[in-house]
Amino acid sequence: MNILVTAPYTEEQLKVVEQFGKVHFRPWKSNGRAFHANELIELLQETNADALITEHDHVDASVIEAVDLKFIGVCRGTPSNVDVASATRKGIPVFNTPARNAQAVAELVAGSLIVFLRKLREAEYWLKSKTWKSDAHESYLHFRGHELRGKTIGMVGFGGVGQRVAEVLRGFTCEIQYYDPYLQESPNPAYTARSLEDVFATSDIVSIHLPVTADTIGMIDEQLLSLMKPDAILVNSARAAVVNRDALFAALQDKRIGGAVLDVFYHEPPDESDYALIELPNVYATPHIAGASYQVDGYSIVMMNEALEAWFGQGNRRIRQLVNKSILVEPIEHEHAAKAVGG
């Protein structure tokens, strides 16, 4: 195989990929932005590549139709930049790196909650504005906040990322409850499965960890938000589309809930409606950086290489990194085994 790698690989991990074919390394970060579809087609054709390991590049139907790829590796938890349906129609396996950013997201969620609950933004602004005029106790009285300790955390979606967030928050002696209809049993006896309505009604903090699907778009609606406690906080570090923005804005503006911690928005960069939400005083917002740690790159490329070793080295087709499991019908599986051997 000729393998085009645009994901941020290290030299050490590129050598692992070389077991499976000739590597052509064209990192998107050196380009300053993700490659557009036409640019990616040019790179694939220039390198004569028949396999791709990407991260954020635009792998649409035109890319998939232009080149006969043996696999597409996506160093992301959700391969939303890849037309998976088109790849599946051509029998191309798509690999991802599920929960690669779980630790980064967990730390940002915990840190953001502490910033929000302890009024750290307001306190820092007050201090830097040289507002401290009275006595030593002025700040103590003005910026007293709440601890995470003992809070009930409701997780909506409880996959790898949600479970890691729960583990970190459990360290603050928080009680963890969750809603996830696809989880057969609790990963920890200390965690309690509840209905979606119960999670919203009984949690001090509701943390969203849902992918965008036809079923989840707008799933967090006015009815669910109306169940929340008056001082409860909604956290969304997953995808903005799963929450009805207008309903959330109204709940926050009317102070029917305590606040929101948001890292994702309907438009990125935000539009005016997004900014109206972001600028509310009871919102703590960050610019989609929950997974933006230096360590995440390292986790994802190791996970991707494990997938390649399992698929091509061991012939293992039952790997969790396979996104489009529907290609595992017998004729397609045999066809790709033949391609792999021939390449």
C-alpha positions as CSV (number, residue, x, y, z in Angstrom):
1,M,0.0,0.0,0.0
2,N,0.9,3.7,-0.4
3,I,-0.4,5.4,2.7
4,L,-1.0,9.1,2.8
5,V,-0.8,10.3,6.4
6,T,-2.0,13.9,7.2
7,A,-2.7,13.2,10.9
8,P,-0.1,14.5,13.4
9,Y,2.1,11.4,13.6
10,T,5.5,11.2,15.4
11,E,8.5,9.6,13.6
12,E,8.3,6.6,15.9
13,Q,4.7,5.9,15.1
14,L,5.2,6.5,11.4
15,K,7.7,3.6,11.5
16,V,4.9,1.4,12.8
17,V,2.7,2.4,9.8
18,E,5.6,1.5,7.4
19,Q,5.0,-2.2,8.3
20,F,1.8,-1.9,6.1
21,G,3.1,0.1,3.2
22,K,5.0,3.1,1.9
23,V,4.2,6.2,4.0
24,H,3.8,9.7,2.6
25,F,3.6,12.2,5.4
26,R,1.8,15.5,4.7
27,P,0.6,16.8,8.1
28,W,-2.4,19.2,7.9
29,K,-1.0,21.2,10.8
30,S,2.0,22.3,8.7
31,N,-0.6,23.4,6.1
32,G,-2.1,25.7,8.7
33,R,-5.6,24.2,8.3
34,A,-7.3,21.0,7.3
35,F,-7.0,20.0,3.7
36,H,-10.1,20.6,1.5
37,A,-11.4,17.8,-0.6
38,N,-9.8,19.0,-3.8
39,E,-6.4,19.4,-2.1
40,L,-6.7,15.9,-0.6
41,I,-7.5,14.4,-4.0
42,E,-4.3,16.1,-5.4
43,L,-2.2,14.7,-2.5
44,L,-3.6,11.2,-3.0
45,Q,-3.0,11.3,-6.7
46,E,0.5,12.9,-6.3
47,T,1.6,10.2,-3.9
48,N,-0.3,7.4,-5.7
49,A,-1.8,6.6,-2.3
50,D,-4.4,3.9,-1.9
51,A,-4.9,4.4,1.9
52,L,-5.4,7.5,4.1
53,I,-4.8,8.4,7.7
54,T,-6.4,11.7,8.4
55,E,-7.6,13.8,11.3
56,H,-9.7,16.9,10.3
57,D,-9.4,16.9,6.5
58,H,-12.5,17.0,4.4
59,V,-12.9,13.5,3.2
60,D,-16.2,13.8,1.3
61,A,-17.7,11.7,-1.4
62,S,-15.6,13.3,-4.1
63,V,-12.4,12.1,-2.3
64,I,-13.8,8.6,-1.9
65,E,-14.9,8.3,-5.5
66,A,-11.6,9.7,-6.9
67,V,-9.3,7.1,-5.4
68,D,-9.7,3.4,-4.7
69,L,-8.8,3.3,-1.0
70,K,-8.1,0.2,1.0
71,F,-8.9,2.0,4.3
72,I,-9.5,5.4,5.8
73,G,-8.1,6.0,9.3
74,V,-9.6,9.0,11.2
75,C,-7.7,10.1,14.3
76,R,-10.8,11.4,16.0
77,G,-13.5,10.0,18.3
78,T,-16.3,10.9,15.8
79,P,-15.3,10.8,12.1
80,S,-17.7,13.6,11.3
81,N,-15.3,14.9,8.6
82,V,-15.6,11.7,6.6
83,D,-18.5,10.6,4.3
84,V,-18.8,7.2,6.0
85,A,-21.8,6.3,4.0
86,S,-19.9,6.7,0.7
87,A,-17.0,4.7,2.1
88,T,-19.3,1.9,3.3
89,R,-21.0,1.7,-0.2
90,K,-17.5,1.1,-1.6
91,G,-16.6,-1.5,1.1
92,I,-13.9,0.7,2.5
93,P,-13.2,0.2,6.2
94,V,-13.2,3.4,8.2
95,F,-11.2,3.3,11.5
96,N,-11.5,5.9,14.3
97,T,-9.9,6.4,17.7
98,P,-12.8,6.3,20.2
99,A,-12.4,8.3,23.4
100,R,-8.9,9.5,22.4
101,N,-9.6,12.8,24.1
102,A,-11.4,11.4,27.2
103,Q,-8.9,12.6,29.7
104,A,-8.6,16.0,28.1
105,V,-12.4,16.5,28.1
106,A,-12.7,15.2,31.7
107,E,-10.1,17.6,33.0
108,L,-11.7,20.6,31.1
109,V,-15.2,19.7,32.4
110,A,-14.0,19.5,36.0
111,G,-11.9,22.6,35.7
112,S,-14.7,24.6,34.0
113,L,-17.1,23.6,36.7
114,I,-14.7,24.8,39.4
115,V,-14.2,28.1,37.5
116,F,-18.0,28.5,37.3
117,L,-18.9,27.4,40.8
118,R,-16.1,29.3,42.6
119,K,-16.7,32.5,40.5
120,L,-13.1,32.5,39.4
121,R,-13.7,34.6,36.3
122,E,-15.4,37.3,38.2
123,A,-12.8,37.3,41.0
124,E,-9.9,37.6,38.5
125,Y,-11.5,40.5,36.7
126,W,-12.3,42.2,40.0
127,L,-8.7,41.8,41.2
128,K,-7.0,42.9,37.9
129,S,-9.4,45.9,37.7
130,K,-7.9,47.1,41.1
131,T,-11.3,47.0,42.6
132,W,-10.1,45.8,46.0
133,K,-10.6,48.9,48.0
134,S,-12.0,47.9,51.4
135,D,-10.4,45.4,53.8
136,A,-9.0,41.9,53.6
137,H,-12.4,40.2,53.9
138,E,-14.0,42.1,51.0
139,S,-13.1,39.5,48.4
140,Y,-13.9,36.6,50.8
141,L,-17.4,37.8,51.2
142,H,-18.0,38.9,47.7
143,F,-16.8,35.8,45.8
144,R,-17.8,32.9,48.0
145,G,-18.8,30.0,45.7
146,H,-19.8,26.4,45.8
147,E,-17.7,23.2,46.0
148,L,-18.1,20.3,43.6
149,R,-18.0,17.9,46.6
150,G,-21.2,16.0,47.1
151,K,-22.9,17.2,43.9
152,T,-25.1,14.8,41.9
153,I,-23.8,14.6,38.4
154,G,-26.1,13.3,35.7
155,M,-24.4,12.0,32.6
156,V,-26.4,11.9,29.3
157,G,-24.5,9.5,27.1
158,F,-22.1,7.2,29.0
159,G,-19.5,6.0,26.5
160,G,-15.8,6.2,26.9
161,V,-15.6,10.0,27.3
162,G,-18.6,10.2,29.7
163,Q,-17.2,7.4,31.8
164,R,-13.8,9.2,32.1
165,V,-15.6,12.4,33.1
166,A,-17.4,10.5,35.7
167,E,-14.2,8.9,37.1
168,V,-12.6,12.4,37.5
169,L,-15.7,13.9,39.1
170,R,-16.1,10.9,41.4
171,G,-12.7,12.0,42.8
172,F,-14.6,15.0,44.2
173,T,-17.0,12.6,46.0
174,C,-19.7,13.4,43.5
175,E,-22.6,11.0,43.0
176,I,-22.8,9.7,39.5
177,Q,-26.0,8.8,37.7
178,Y,-26.4,8.3,34.0
179,Y,-28.8,7.8,31.0
180,D,-27.6,5.6,28.2
181,P,-30.0,3.2,26.5
182,Y,-27.2,1.4,24.7
183,L,-25.2,0.5,27.9
184,Q,-26.2,-3.0,29.1
185,E,-24.7,-2.8,32.5
186,S,-23.1,-0.1,34.7
187,P,-19.3,0.1,34.4
188,N,-19.1,0.8,38.1
189,P,-21.5,-0.3,40.9
190,A,-21.3,3.2,42.3
191,Y,-23.0,4.6,39.2
192,T,-26.8,4.5,38.9
193,A,-28.7,4.1,35.7
194,R,-31.8,6.4,35.5
195,S,-34.3,7.5,33.0
196,L,-33.5,10.6,31.0
197,E,-36.2,12.6,32.8
198,D,-34.9,11.5,36.2
199,V,-31.4,12.6,35.3
200,F,-32.6,16.1,34.5
201,A,-34.9,16.3,37.4
202,T,-32.5,15.1,40.2
203,S,-29.0,16.2,39.1
204,D,-27.1,19.3,40.3
205,I,-25.1,19.1,37.2
206,V,-26.1,17.6,33.8
207,S,-23.2,16.8,31.5
208,I,-24.0,16.0,27.9
209,H,-21.9,13.3,26.0
210,L,-23.9,12.5,22.9
211,P,-22.9,12.1,19.3
212,V,-24.9,13.9,16.6
213,T,-27.4,11.4,15.0
214,A,-30.9,11.7,13.6
215,D,-32.2,10.7,17.0
216,T,-30.1,13.1,19.1
217,I,-30.4,16.4,17.2
218,G,-32.4,18.7,19.4
219,M,-32.9,15.9,21.9
220,I,-32.2,18.2,24.9
221,D,-35.3,20.3,24.6
222,E,-37.5,22.7,26.5
223,Q,-39.3,19.9,28.3
224,L,-36.1,18.3,29.7
225,L,-34.6,21.7,30.6
226,S,-37.8,22.6,32.5
227,L,-37.2,19.6,34.8
228,M,-33.9,20.9,36.0
229,K,-33.4,22.3,39.5
230,P,-33.3,26.2,39.6
231,D,-29.6,26.1,40.5
232,A,-28.6,23.2,38.3
233,I,-25.9,23.6,35.6
234,L,-25.9,22.2,32.1
235,V,-22.5,21.2,30.7
236,N,-22.1,20.5,27.0
237,S,-18.6,19.5,25.8
238,A,-20.0,17.2,23.1
239,R,-22.0,18.7,20.2
240,A,-24.1,21.8,20.2
241,A,-26.8,20.3,17.9
242,V,-28.0,17.9,20.5
243,V,-29.3,20.8,22.6
244,N,-32.1,23.1,21.4
245,R,-30.3,26.4,21.5
246,D,-33.4,28.6,21.7
247,A,-34.8,26.5,24.6
248,L,-31.4,26.7,26.4
249,F,-31.1,30.5,25.8
250,A,-34.6,31.1,27.3
251,A,-33.9,28.9,30.3
252,L,-30.7,30.8,31.0
253,Q,-32.0,34.3,30.3
254,D,-35.0,33.7,32.5
255,K,-32.7,32.2,35.2
256,R,-34.8,29.0,35.3
257,I,-31.6,27.1,35.7
258,G,-28.4,28.1,37.4
259,G,-26.1,28.3,34.4
260,A,-24.3,26.5,31.6
261,V,-20.8,25.5,30.8
262,L,-20.4,25.3,27.0
263,D,-17.5,24.3,24.8
264,V,-19.5,23.8,21.5
265,F,-21.7,26.0,19.4
266,Y,-24.1,25.7,16.5
267,H,-21.7,27.6,14.3
268,E,-18.0,27.6,14.7
269,P,-16.9,30.5,14.5
270,P,-20.1,31.5,16.4
271,D,-22.8,33.6,14.7
272,E,-24.8,36.3,16.4
273,S,-27.3,33.9,18.0
274,D,-24.4,31.8,19.4
275,Y,-22.8,34.9,20.8
276,A,-26.1,36.0,22.4
277,L,-25.9,32.7,24.4
278,I,-22.2,32.9,25.1
279,E,-22.5,36.5,26.5
280,L,-25.1,35.6,29.1
281,P,-23.7,36.3,32.6
282,N,-24.6,32.7,33.8
283,V,-22.7,31.0,30.9
284,Y,-19.0,30.0,31.0
285,A,-17.9,29.3,27.5
286,T,-14.7,28.1,25.8
287,P,-14.0,27.8,22.1
288,H,-14.3,24.1,21.5
289,I,-11.0,23.2,23.2
290,A,-12.1,20.3,25.5
291,G,-10.0,17.9,23.5
292,A,-7.2,20.2,22.7
293,S,-4.3,18.8,24.7
294,Y,-0.9,18.0,23.3
295,Q,-1.3,14.5,24.7
296,V,-4.4,13.7,22.6
297,D,-2.4,13.4,19.4
298,G,-0.2,10.7,21.0
299,Y,-3.2,8.7,22.2
300,S,-4.9,8.8,18.8
301,I,-2.0,7.7,16.7
302,V,-1.3,4.8,19.1
303,M,-4.9,3.7,18.9
304,M,-4.9,4.0,15.1
305,N,-1.8,1.9,14.8
306,E,-3.3,-0.7,17.1
307,A,-6.3,-0.9,14.7
308,L,-4.0,-1.3,11.7
309,E,-2.0,-4.1,13.4
310,A,-5.2,-5.9,14.3
311,W,-6.9,-5.5,10.9
312,F,-3.9,-6.0,8.5
313,G,-1.4,-7.8,10.8
314,Q,-3.7,-10.2,12.6
315,G,-6.7,-10.3,10.3
316,N,-9.0,-9.3,13.2
317,R,-12.2,-7.8,11.8
318,R,-14.0,-7.4,15.2
319,I,-12.2,-4.3,16.4
320,R,-13.8,-1.4,18.2
321,Q,-12.1,1.1,16.0
322,L,-14.1,0.0,13.0
323,V,-16.8,2.6,12.4
324,N,-18.7,1.0,9.5
325,K,-19.2,-2.5,10.8
326,S,-21.8,-3.1,8.1
327,I,-19.0,-3.8,5.7
328,L,-18.4,-7.1,7.5
329,V,-20.6,-9.1,5.2
330,E,-18.7,-12.0,3.7
331,P,-18.2,-10.8,0.1
332,I,-16.8,-7.4,1.1
333,E,-14.6,-8.8,3.8
334,H,-13.0,-11.2,1.3
335,E,-12.6,-8.5,-1.3
336,H,-10.6,-6.3,1.1
337,A,-8.5,-9.2,2.4
338,A,-7.5,-9.8,-1.2
339,K,-6.7,-6.1,-1.7
340,A,-4.6,-6.0,1.4
341,V,-2.5,-9.0,0.3
342,G,-2.2,-7.7,-3.2
343,G,-1.1,-4.2,-2.0
